[in-house]
């Protein structure tokens, strides 16, 4: 049986030839290059934008980077705090051990004085039997060895404490430096937020009527539609690669998950699919989920990221291709955790909830598209 098993394993290893692995690597490299080229082409779809729109993009992109830095620095601070806490706990344990060992050493010194202070010749003069003398000398030897071992542990503890103190001082100094950097980044972030507020005020002054607001939304939608059409055409050829949408063993395709997809983030639906937008002149092509800023945005299924960048009207936008003609869109993100070309798993964090794209409130705009056409996400997402 074992021989048969080893033979099967050996056959499988032979089946995965170096040339096959090399071909797969080359396919993946070509796929990454094709998606990188697609990303460049898609960014051109936005066309000409007004100065104020470019200013908004600059503000929000800067805010995204600063927010990411602030979060990274905060993680460093938490890590340093934990290390200092562990070092202080270790110091406390060593202090307790030192006190205990010091008391034991003092007790042994007293015992040694009582036991072994008489000269050995005095023992002989007492005419003790040789057997008793041998036992006493051996006991005395054991006692002194144990005393020496405890003294060694005591001195080792003191040495460890002496090494620990500079480590705590160094970690504390590093923590203070990191906190100073955090304060600088937070100040820069506040400046960027103020600049964004001014830019939004400029945009609002240019939208003097509902007609102008409608025109802007229609233009944003037209450009998004152009983007999606380009994605659909390009991914039809990319999806031929076997590893384009890497599913786990026995994993279900997107089309089989209808009604069972996880929600991309937690929150309440502020606007549902098909509901009125701009007094009935437009309808929502997806759902707007009101959520806390910074909250995780997760991929609803396995797929390949085909767009991850800033896009007019959508802010920081992620588009994931799930194969079979299905796309999912995640807009208004605070910052992105992935890049174009990345393979993503179901439930993987791909972004953080934000309000980019000129939104007043934090939230996630989510769409599902089939062959470029918007479909109701409620029919696909699991009921909660």
C-alpha positions in Angstrom: 0.0 0.0 0.0 2.8 2.4 1.0 4.7 1.5 -2.2 1.6 2.3 -4.3 1.2 5.7 -2.4 4.8 6.7 -3.0 4.5 5.7 -6.6 1.5 7.9 -7.0 3.1 10.8 -5.4 6.2 10.4 -7.5 4.1 10.3 -10.6 2.3 13.5 -9.6 5.7 15.2 -9.0 6.8 14.2 -12.5 3.6 15.5 -13.9 4.4 19.0 -12.6 7.4 19.5 -14.8 9.7 22.5 -14.5 8.6 23.6 -18.0 4.9 23.6 -16.8 5.8 25.7 -13.7 7.8 28.0 -16.0 4.9 28.4 -18.4 2.5 29.2 -15.5 4.9 31.8 -14.2 5.2 33.4 -17.6 1.4 33.4 -18.0 1.1 35.2 -14.6 3.7 37.8 -15.6 1.9 38.4 -18.9 -1.4 38.7 -17.0 0.1 41.3 -14.6 1.5 43.3 -17.5 -1.8 43.2 -19.4 -3.7 44.4 -16.3 -1.0 47.2 -15.7 -1.5 48.3 -19.3 -5.3 48.2 -18.9 -5.0 50.3 -15.7 -3.1 53.0 -17.7 -5.7 52.9 -20.5 -8.6 53.1 -18.0 -7.2 56.2 -16.3 -7.3 58.0 -19.7 -11.1 57.4 -19.9 -11.7 60.3 -17.4 -10.8 62.7 -20.1 -10.6 66.5 -19.4 -11.5 67.6 -16.0 -11.9 71.1 -14.5 -9.2 72.6 -12.3 -11.4 72.2 -9.3 -12.0 68.5 -9.9 -8.2 68.0 -10.3 -7.8 69.9 -7.1 -10.3 67.6 -5.3 -8.5 64.5 -6.6 -5.2 65.9 -5.3 -6.6 66.7 -1.9 -8.3 63.4 -1.5 -5.3 61.4 -2.7 -3.1 63.2 -0.3 -5.5 62.6 2.5 -5.6 58.9 1.7 -1.8 58.7 1.9 -1.6 60.6 5.1 -4.4 58.6 6.7 -2.5 55.4 5.7 0.7 56.8 7.3 -1.2 57.8 10.5 -2.6 54.2 10.8 0.8 52.7 10.2 2.4 54.9 12.8 -0.4 54.1 15.2 0.3 50.4 14.7 4.0 51.0 15.4 3.0 52.8 18.6 0.8 49.9 19.7 3.6 47.5 18.9 6.1 49.6 20.9 3.7 49.9 23.8 3.3 46.2 23.9 7.1 45.6 23.9 7.6 48.1 26.7 4.7 46.5 28.6 6.4 43.0 28.2 9.8 44.4 29.2 8.3 46.0 32.3 6.5 42.8 33.2 9.8 40.9 32.8 11.5 43.5 35.0 8.8 43.0 37.6 9.2 39.2 37.6 13.0 39.6 37.8 12.7 42.0 40.8 10.5 39.5 42.6 13.0 36.7 41.8 15.9 38.9 43.0 14.1 39.6 46.3 13.3 35.9 46.8 16.8 34.8 45.9 18.3 37.5 48.2 16.3 36.2 51.1 17.3 32.6 50.3 21.0 33.6 50.1 20.9 35.3 53.4 19.3 32.3 55.0 21.9 30.0 53.5 24.7 32.2 54.8 23.3 31.9 58.3 22.9 28.2 58.0 26.5 27.9 56.6 27.7 29.8 59.6 26.0 27.5 62.1 27.1 24.4 60.2 30.5 24.9 58.9 32.3 27.5 60.9 34.2 24.9 63.1 37.7 24.0 61.9 37.9 20.5 60.5 40.7 19.5 62.9 38.2 20.3 65.8 36.0 17.6 64.4 38.9 15.1 64.5 39.7 16.1 68.1 36.1 15.4 69.0 37.0 11.8 68.0 34.0 11.4 65.7 33.8 8.1 63.8 35.3 8.2 60.3 31.9 7.3 58.8 30.1 10.2 60.5 32.9 12.6 59.5 32.5 11.4 55.9 28.8 11.9 55.9 29.1 15.4 57.5 31.7 16.5 55.0 29.6 15.2 52.1 26.5 17.0 53.4 28.5 20.2 53.9 29.8 19.9 50.3 26.3 19.4 48.9 25.1 22.4 51.0 27.8 24.7 49.7 27.2 23.6 46.1 23.5 24.4 46.4 24.4 27.7 48.0 26.8 28.5 45.1 24.1 27.6 42.6 21.6 29.9 44.3 24.1 32.7 44.4 24.8 32.2 40.7 21.1 32.5 39.9 20.9 35.6 42.1 23.9 37.2 40.2 22.4 36.2 36.8 19.1 37.9 37.8 20.9 41.1 38.6 22.8 40.9 35.3 19.5 40.4 33.4 18.0 43.4 35.2 21.0 45.5 34.3 20.6 44.5 30.6 16.9 45.2 30.7 17.0 48.7 31.9 18.7 50.2 28.8 16.3 48.2 26.6 13.3 49.8 28.3 15.0 53.3 28.0 15.7 52.7 24.3 12.1 51.5 23.5 10.7 54.5 25.4 12.8 56.9 23.4 11.8 55.2 20.1 8.2 55.5 21.2 8.5 59.2 21.9 10.0 59.7 18.4 7.2 57.8 16.8 4.6 59.8 18.7 6.3 63.0 17.4 6.0 61.7 13.9 2.4 60.9 14.4 1.7 64.4 15.6 3.3 65.8 12.4 1.3 63.5 10.1 -1.9 64.3 12.0 -1.3 68.0 11.5 -0.7 67.4 7.8 -3.9 65.4 7.6 -5.8 68.2 9.2 -4.4 70.7 6.7 -5.4 68.4 3.8 -8.9 68.0 5.3 -9.2 71.8 5.5 -8.0 72.1 1.8 -10.6 69.5 0.8 -13.3 71.4 2.5 -12.4 74.5 0.6 -12.3 72.6 -2.6 -15.8 71.2 -2.0 -17.0 74.7 -1.3 -15.7 75.8 -4.7 -17.5 72.9 -6.4 -20.7 73.7 -4.6 -20.6 77.3 -5.8 -20.2 76.0 -9.4 -23.3 73.8 -9.0 -25.8 76.7 -8.9 -28.8 74.7 -9.9 -30.2 71.1 -9.9 -29.8 71.0 -13.6 -26.0 71.5 -13.2 -25.9 68.8 -10.5 -27.8 66.5 -12.8 -25.4 67.2 -15.6 -22.4 66.5 -13.4 -23.8 63.2 -12.2 -24.7 62.2 -15.8 -21.2 63.0 -16.9 -19.7 61.0 -13.9 -22.0 58.1 -14.9 -21.1 58.3 -18.5 -17.4 58.1 -17.7 -17.9 55.2 -15.3 -19.9 53.4 -18.0 -17.1 54.0 -20.5 -14.6 52.6 -18.0 -16.7 49.5 -17.4 -17.1 48.9 -21.1 -13.4 49.1 -21.6 -12.9 46.7 -18.6 -15.4 44.2 -20.1 -13.8 44.2 -23.5 -10.3 43.8 -22.1 -11.1 41.1 -19.5 -12.8 38.8 -22.0 -9.4 37.9 -23.3 -7.6 38.1 -20.0 -10.1 35.7 -18.4 -8.9 32.9 -20.7 -5.9 32.4 -18.4 -6.5 29.4 -16.1 -5.2 31.3 -13.0 -7.0 34.6 -13.8 -9.6 34.0 -11.0 -7.9 31.5 -8.7 -10.7 29.5 -6.9 -9.9 27.2 -4.0 -10.4 23.5 -4.4 -14.1 22.7 -4.9 -14.7 26.5 -4.8 -17.9 27.8 -6.4 -18.0 30.2 -9.2 -19.6 33.7 -8.8 -22.7 32.7 -10.6 -23.4 29.8 -8.2 -23.3 32.2 -5.2 -26.4 34.2 -5.9 -28.1 35.1 -2.6 -25.1 33.9 -0.6 -22.4 36.5 -1.1 -21.1 38.2 2.0 -21.7 41.9 2.4 -18.7 44.1 1.4 -19.0 46.1 4.7 -21.3 46.5 7.7 -23.7 49.3 7.8 -27.2 50.4 6.8 -28.4 50.9 3.2 -28.8 54.7 2.7 -29.8 54.3 -1.0 -31.0 51.0 -2.6 -30.7 49.8 -6.2 -33.1 51.6 -8.5 -34.1 54.2 -5.9 -34.4 57.9 -7.1 -31.4 60.1 -7.5 -31.7 63.8 -8.2 -35.5 64.0 -7.9 -36.2 61.0 -10.1 -33.9 62.1 -13.0 -31.5 59.3 -12.3 -31.7 56.0 -10.4 -29.0 54.3 -8.3 -27.2 51.5 -10.2 -26.0 50.0 -6.9 -26.3 50.4 -3.1 -24.9 53.1 -0.9 -24.0 51.7 2.5 -23.6 54.1 5.3 -20.6 53.0 7.4 -18.0 54.3 9.7 -14.8 55.8 8.2 -11.9 53.4 8.2 -14.1 50.3 8.4 -12.9 47.3 6.3 -14.2 46.9 2.8 -14.1 43.2 1.7 -14.2 41.5 -1.6 -17.5 39.6 -2.0 -15.9 36.7 -3.9 -12.7 35.5 -5.4 -11.5 37.5 -8.3 -8.8 39.7 -10.0 -8.4 43.4 -9.4 -8.6 45.2 -12.7 -8.8 48.8 -11.5 -7.6 50.3 -8.2 -7.2 54.1 -8.4 -8.9 57.4 -8.2 -11.7 58.0 -10.6 -13.9 61.1 -11.0 -17.2 60.9 -9.1 -16.2 57.6 -7.5 -13.1 58.7 -5.5 -10.8 55.8 -4.8 -12.4 53.0 -6.7 -11.8 49.2 -6.9 -13.1 47.0 -9.6 -12.8 43.2 -9.2 -13.4 40.8 -12.1 -14.9 37.5 -10.9 -15.0 35.9 -14.3 -18.0 34.8 -16.3 -18.7 38.4 -17.1 -19.3 39.5 -13.5 -17.7 42.6 -11.9 -18.0 44.1 -8.5 -17.3 47.8 -7.8 -16.3 49.5 -4.5 -16.3 53.3 -4.5 -15.6 56.3 -2.2 -12.9 54.4 -0.3 -10.5 56.1 2.2 -7.5 54.2 1.0 -6.8 50.9 -0.9 -5.1 47.8 0.5 -4.6 46.2 -3.0 -3.4 47.2 -6.4 -4.4 46.3 -10.0 -3.5 42.8 -10.9 -3.8 41.3 -7.4 -5.8 38.2 -6.9 -8.3 38.5 -4.0 -10.1 36.0 -1.9 -13.7 36.1 -0.7 -13.8 38.2 2.5 -10.3 39.7 2.0 -9.9 43.3 3.0 -9.3 45.4 -0.1 -10.0 49.0 1.1 -11.2 51.1 4.0 -14.5 53.0 4.0 -14.2 56.7 3.2 -15.9 59.7 1.6 -13.6 60.3 -1.4 -15.2 61.5 -4.7 -16.6 64.6 -3.0 -19.0 62.8 -0.6 -20.1 64.6 2.6 -20.6 61.4 4.6 -18.5 58.2 4.9 -19.9 55.2 3.2 -19.4 52.5 0.5 -21.0 52.6 -2.9 -21.2 49.0 -4.2 -22.3 47.7 -7.6 -22.5 44.3 -9.3 -22.3 44.2 -13.1 -23.0 41.4 -15.5 -21.7 41.9 -19.1 -21.4 45.6 -18.2 -25.0 46.0 -17.0 -25.8 46.9 -13.4 -27.8 44.3 -11.5 -29.5 44.5 -8.1 -26.9 43.5 -5.4 -29.7 42.7 -3.0 -30.5 39.6 -5.1 -26.9 38.4 -4.7 -26.0 39.4 -1.1 -26.9 37.1 1.8 -29.9 38.2 3.9 -28.9 39.6 7.3 
